[in-house]
Amino acid sequence: MSRNSGTINSFVLTVSCESSPGIVAGVSSYLANSGCDIVELSQFDDKASGKFFMRVVFAFLPEVENTIESMRSGFVEIEDEFGLEWAMYEERRPSKVLIMVSKFDHCLDDLLYRHHKGELNIEITAVVSNHLDLRPMVEREGIRFVYLPVTKENKLSKEEELLNIVEETGTELVVLARYMQVLSDQLCEHLHGRAINIHHSFLPGFKGAKPYHQAFERGVKLIGATAHYVTAELDEGPIIEQSVQSVDHAYYPDDLVALGRDTETMALARAVKLHIEHRVFLSGNKTVIFK
């Protein structure tokens, strides 16, 4: 069930658990008895994993005096009954996002533009880079820029500095917007489920430098990009969004590179939006997404 929530101060409830009867009825009854109007409800019972996922958008009825704190406290009874993993969020509160970049600017530029236009409900806590190239772009927007040059010798200490920034700023999501450094296994584990990466979707083929030139030599007919959660398995984390476009013999390497930039920006922006709207659920090495 769904309708436009308009300017109502609404909240998002996310639920995952082992599949069992009565979950939807139990959650819906709790919300109704608490004076809430269900604005949107999506659910999925995964027969392959035996897991159940649900996302509910709700708002308090005008005559009801209630708070999200009391809703959270009371929901513990439903948690105990069904063994739920759950969270409640205020829908209009911006998510705190830290962006990591190297030298390529297209994904960062796109995210900054969407943020400026109000398309992404985020607060950018900082932009962290291992190069200084994009500092003017970031500081022009009045956003904190942090230079963390990484070498083999200082990698772990610089990652510790990064984690300190994440904790200090209350960052909820880290976005690797063409950050050209491999994160350590420890950092990947620490940021599990709250770090998103983008790369061209030729992988595991065409690794290394100039993948679009390699694709041109092979005469590919599709190019695209994949946005996924970061894991210790390089470029193999749970996929959130993919963007694909057809090409033909008339596309030379520079054309493929330009089109590749477009697919990367689109896939990354969509993935970030899905995540901050609490539409993405992790299910092993896959995702369940309510769009």
N, C-alpha and C positions, 0 to 999 in steps of 0.2 A: 504494500500500500504506500502511496506516495502523493504528495502535493507540495506546492511551493511554500516554503516556510517564511518567505518575505523577510521582514525585519525582526521577526520574533527571535528572542534570545533562546536558541535551541541548543540541545546537547546531543552528543553521540555516545552511544553505548556499544562497545564491541565485546563479543562473547565467543569463546571457543572451548570445546570440551569433547569428551567421548560421547558419541551419539547415543541418545536414549529418549524414550517417549516423554512428552510433557514439557519440554524445555520452552518452546514458544509460548505455550499457554501459561507457564509459570512466570516467565518474564513479562508477558503482556499484562497479566493480572496484577503483578506488582506495580507496573507503571500506571495502570488505570486506577488502582486503589490508592496510589500516591498523588492523584490529581493531575496526571500527565496525559497529554494528547500525543499519540504516535503519528509523527509526520511522515516517516519513511521506515520501511522494514524490509531487509533482504536477508535471506538465509540459504544455506547450502549444506546438505547432508552428504558427505563424501563417502560413497560406498567402498572406494578403494582403500581408504585409510581408517574408516570407522570414526572419523572426526566430524563434529558439527560446528558450523561457523554462522554467526549472525551479527548484523550491524543494524542498529536501531537509532533513528533520529527522533527525539521527543522534545516537547516543550510543556511547561506548566500552563494549565488552564488559567485564564485571567483572574478568576476568583480565588485561586488557590495560593495560600501562603506556604511555600516550601522552599528548600534550598538544595543545591547539589550536594552539599556536605551531608545533609540528612538522608538524601537518596543513596549516597554511597554507603553510609552506615547501615541502613536498612537492607541493602542489597546483599549483605553478607549472608543472610539466611538463605537466599536463593543460591548463592555460591556454594554453601554447604550442602544443600539438597541435591544439586546436580553436579558438583565437582567442577565448577566453572573457572576458567581463566578469563578475567574481564577488566575493563577500564571504562571510565566515563570522562568525557571531555566537553568543555565549553566550545561550541562550534565556531564562534566568532573570535576566539582568542588566537592570535597569530602563533604559529609554531616557530621556535627558535632554531635557526638553520645556520650552520657554518659551511662555507664553500671553500674547497681546495682546488687550486689551479697550478699550472706550470707556465707555458708560454702561449699555448693556443687560447684565443680569447672568445671564440664564437659561442660556446656554451655559457660562459660567464656573462657575456654581453646580453644574451637572450634571457637569462634568469634575472639580471638586473632590470631589464626592460619590463618583463612581466611583473616583477615586484613593484616597479614604479607605477605601472598601469593598474595595479590592484588585482591582477589575475591570479597571483599567488599570495595567499594569506600567510605571509611569513615575516619574521623579524630576522634580518641577517646579522648575526652576532659578530662575525669577522670573516675576512677572506684570508686564507693562509696559502702561501706559495713558497716553492723552493727556488723561485727566480724573482727578479725585481721588475720584469717587463710590464706587468699589468698593474703595478702600483698606482700610476696616474689615473687609470680608468676607475679603480676602486675608490681612491680618496676623493676623486671628483664627485662621487655620490655621497660623500660624508660617511663612508663605511670604514671601519678599522681594518687596516692591512697589516698582516704579520708575516715577516720574512723568516722562513725556517729553511736555510740551505741544508740539504741532506747529502751526506757521503756515507760510504760503507762504514767508516770509523765512528761517525756520530749518529747513525740512524736511530738507535734505541733511545739515546738521550733526547733527540729532536722529537721522537714520537711521545716521549714523556712530557715534553713541553706542550705538544699538541693536546694531550689528554688534560693537562692542567688548564688550558684555554677552554676546552669543552666543559669541564667541571665549573670553572670560574664564571662562565657566561650562561650556564644552564642550558647549553645547546642540546636539542632533542634529536636533530638529524644532521649528519655530515654528508655533503654532496661532493663527490669527486668529479668536477667539471673539466675533464681532460687533465687530471693530475697524473703526471707521468712518472710516478714512483710506485713500486710495489710495497704494500703495507705488510708489516710483520704479522706472523700468525697470532701473536699476543694481542696486537692492536685490532686485528680482525675479530678476534673473540670478544674483546672488550666492547666493540661497536656492533656486535651482532644484532641484526634487524634494524639498525638505525644509521646505516651508511650505504649510500647508493653510488654506483659507478656507471659510466657510459663508455661503450666502445663500439667500433664497427662490427657488424654481425657476420663478417666472413669467418671469424674465429670458430673452430681452432685452425682453419686454413689461413693462409696469407699472414703469418705472424711476422713481427719485426717491422722494419722501416718500410715506408711507402706501400702500404697494403693496397691502395687503389691503383697504383701502377702495376702491382702484381695481378690484380683483378683484370686490368685492361689486357695484359698479356695473355690471360686465360680466356678472354672473351666472355666474361660473366654477363648474365642477363638480368640479375637482380642485385641491388645493393641495399644496405640498410644499417640500422643501429640497434643495439640492445642495451637497455637500462636494467640493472639488477642489483640485488643486495650484495655487499662485499663479504666474501668468505676467504678462508685460507687457500682454497682451491682457486687459483688465479682465473678470473673471468668466467667462472662456472657457478656463481651464486644464483639463488632463486630469481627468476626473471619476472620483472614487473611490467615492462612495456617494450614493444619492438616496433620499429618503423621501417617500411620496405618500399622501394620504388623500382619500377622497371627501367632498364636501360637497353641500348642496342649498339650496333657497330659504329654509330655516329658519335658516340660519347668517347672523347679522348681523356687521358689521365686527369688533366686539369678540370674537365667537366665532372668527372666522377668525384674528385676531391670536393668540388663545390656542392654537388648534390649530397655527398656524404656529410658535409657540415650541416645541411638542412635536416637530414634524417636524425643526426645526433642531437641537435637542439630540440627537435620535436619529441623524440623519445624520452629525453631527460626531463623536459618540462612536464610531460604527462605523468611520468613516474613520480616526480616530486609532488605534483598536485594530488595524485592518488594516495600517496603516503600521508601527506599532511591532513587530508580529509578522512584519514583513518578507514580507508577502503581496502587496505591490503592486509591479508592474514598469511603468516608463514605456515606452510604445511610440509615439513621435511625440506626437501630441496626444491619445492614448488611453491607457488603462491595461489591463494584464493582471493579474487578481487571482485568487489561489488561496484560496478560502474553506474 
